[in-house]
Amino acid sequence: MIKRVLVTPAAAEIIDQLREKNGELMFHQSGGCCDGSQPMCFVKGEFRIGGSDVRIGEIAGCSFFMHENQFEYWKHTQLTIDITPGRGSSFSLEIPLGLRFIVHSRVFTDQEMEALEPVETFE
């Protein structure tokens, strides 16, 4: 199965640091304006997943969710979550470290599209 979402080693290291301090984590990418379109890291359960969200995979032991409208836009691409210096203005856990998670993407090949991990929906 081809993964829909990956994580860089640098981002995985930050996720591990955040997990040590905060416990289990989760990610969500809503597709809202401004920082709402960046991946955001929360303590598991502190961001409520709803019927319009899909789980597209897991990175560094954390579920990664996306709003279904955003997923419709990104469904043809593989996302790689990375970390970069700079402060976003979101509630994501990495912000106090002077860092923020970002997305790199690439379009799946036709062959890969046939072997993608399934997404989970919530109702």
C-alpha positions in Angstrom: 0.0 0.0 0.0 1.2 3.5 -0.9 1.0 5.9 2.1 -0.9 9.2 1.6 1.1 11.0 4.2 4.8 10.7 5.2 7.0 12.6 7.7 10.6 13.8 7.5 13.1 12.6 10.1 13.4 16.2 11.4 9.7 16.5 11.8 9.5 13.1 13.5 12.1 14.2 16.0 10.0 17.3 16.9 6.9 15.1 17.2 8.8 12.8 19.6 9.8 15.8 21.7 6.2 17.0 21.8 4.9 13.6 22.7 7.4 13.3 25.6 6.1 16.6 27.0 2.3 16.3 26.1 1.5 12.6 25.7 -0.3 11.1 22.7 -0.7 13.5 19.8 -2.8 13.9 16.6 -2.6 16.1 13.5 -5.3 17.9 11.6 -5.3 19.9 8.4 -8.5 21.8 8.0 -7.9 23.8 4.8 -9.1 27.0 6.4 -7.6 30.4 5.6 -4.2 31.5 6.9 -2.6 29.0 9.3 -5.7 26.7 9.1 -4.2 25.3 5.9 -1.0 24.1 7.6 -0.8 20.8 9.5 -1.5 21.4 13.2 -0.4 19.1 16.1 -2.7 18.7 19.1 -2.8 16.5 22.2 -4.9 13.5 21.1 -8.6 14.3 21.8 -8.1 18.1 22.3 -9.2 18.7 18.7 -12.6 17.2 18.0 -12.9 15.1 14.8 -16.2 15.4 13.1 -18.3 13.8 10.4 -16.6 16.0 7.8 -13.1 14.8 8.6 -11.1 11.9 7.2 -8.1 10.0 8.6 -5.6 9.8 5.8 -2.8 8.0 7.6 -0.3 8.1 10.4 2.9 9.9 10.9 5.4 9.2 13.7 2.7 7.2 15.6 0.1 10.0 15.3 -3.1 9.9 13.3 -3.3 12.5 10.6 -6.8 13.9 9.8 -8.0 16.3 7.1 -11.3 18.0 6.4 -13.0 16.2 3.6 -13.1 19.4 1.4 -9.3 19.7 1.8 -8.9 16.0 1.1 -10.8 16.4 -2.1 -8.1 18.9 -3.2 -5.2 16.8 -1.9 -6.4 13.3 -2.7 -4.1 13.0 -5.8 -1.0 13.9 -3.9 1.3 12.3 -1.3 2.0 14.7 1.5 5.3 14.9 3.4 5.1 16.7 6.7 8.3 18.6 7.5 9.3 21.2 10.1 10.7 24.7 9.5 11.8 27.6 11.6 9.3 30.4 12.0 6.2 31.0 14.1 2.8 30.4 12.7 -0.1 31.9 14.5 -2.0 28.7 15.2 -2.7 26.6 18.3 -0.3 23.9 17.1 2.0 22.5 19.8 5.3 23.3 18.0 4.7 27.0 17.8 6.3 27.9 21.2 9.5 26.2 19.9 9.8 28.8 17.2 9.0 26.1 14.6 6.0 25.1 12.4 5.0 22.1 10.5 4.7 22.5 6.7 3.6 20.3 3.8 5.5 19.2 0.8 3.5 17.4 -1.8 3.9 15.4 -5.0 1.3 14.0 -7.4 0.8 10.3 -7.3 1.5 8.3 -10.5 -1.5 6.4 -12.0 0.1 3.2 -10.8 0.3 4.5 -7.2 -3.3 5.7 -7.3 -4.4 2.1 -7.6 -2.5 1.0 -4.5 -3.3 3.9 -2.0 -4.0 3.3 1.7 -7.7 3.7 2.3 -9.0 6.7 4.3 -11.3 6.4 7.3 -14.4 8.5 7.6 -16.3 9.4 10.8 -20.0 9.8 11.1 
